[in-house]
Amino acid sequence: MAKGVKTGGRQPGSPNRVTRDVRAAIAIIAENNIDTVQTWLHEIEDPGKRLDLFIRLLEYHVPKLARTEMTGKDGGALVYVFEKIDEQ
């Protein structure tokens, strides 16, 4: 076998067993306590704090999208070119 050549193991991108098991346990705890969490949310009087907590909880269900920065050539500004389309 050549040195440094990977010949086995899990597929790239797949979680290891411990990570998989911990995520499953957290999902079970969350599912079993949804009523309690909802009660806690309703007990928060400040609407801003309630919304902030709700949004933070949502991030575990709906992941944040990665930000993408678009630049023009060599990192410069984007240049938009609009062409007039003749109506016929």
Buried (B, 14 or more C-beta within 10 A) or exposed (E): EEEEEEEEEEEEEEEEEEEEEEEEEEEEEEEEEEEEEEEEBEEBEEEEEBEEBEEEEEEEEEEEEEEEEEEEEEEEEEEEEEEEEEEE
